Amino acid sequence: MREGQKLQISATMKLLRMLDQLKQNNRAWAEGKLAADPGFFQRLVAQQQPEYLWIGCSDSRVPANEIVGLAPGELFVHRNVANLAPPQDANYLSVLQFAIDVLKVKHVLVVGHYGCGGVAAAMDGRRRGLVDHWLHPIREVAHDHKAELATFADERERLNRLCELNVIRQVKNVATDVFVEEAWARGQPLSVHGWVYSLSTGLITDLGVTVAGPASPR
Ligand code: CO
């Protein structure tokens, strides 16, 4: 066997061992859940009854359930780069419709985070391919708030404000969606919230842009 082949095999073994660790973690997790509550998985098989839909960033540092202390079955989750809710995105729309029409969630949480790489990438002018197209709505938000954003001398602070403005825009997108408007029209309780998570403190800030009915911003 050539030296190169040997190296390749050993690298592959190393990669597979990483996955072994995940499988071990999974077995320990399932056993722990059962030890604490023998009926845990059986109940979840029967049905899920989440009261919240989380629309958040794909960022690995923003694990939805963990941040808000919710167990499996309690949070319906949609994540994408920079927590967007684009009115033409079939993936997001399908999640939203299922959450509202079938699961009847009571709250939609749009959760951005400071230091978002997606928001920064939208603004740095570098070409990355497909993701530039995905991030286009953020450049629109930045354009609409050009004057305010220009008042920030510090780039990080400016981008953090853009993270907030992006969340506010996505809340607006969700609240003006036809599935949401129909839910309100039939009297279904539903509100849409805009939150931002801080990577450095682990804390969520409510941006105070909750919409709880047609044209009822609070
Ligand atoms: Co992000």
Boltz pocket constraint, residues with backbone or C-beta under 6 A from the ligand:
constraints:
  - pocket:
      binder: B
      contacts: [[A, 57], [A, 58], [A, 59], [A, 81], [A, 82], [A, 83], [A, 113], [A, 115], [A, 116], [A, 117], [A, 118], [A, 119]]
      max_distance: 6.0
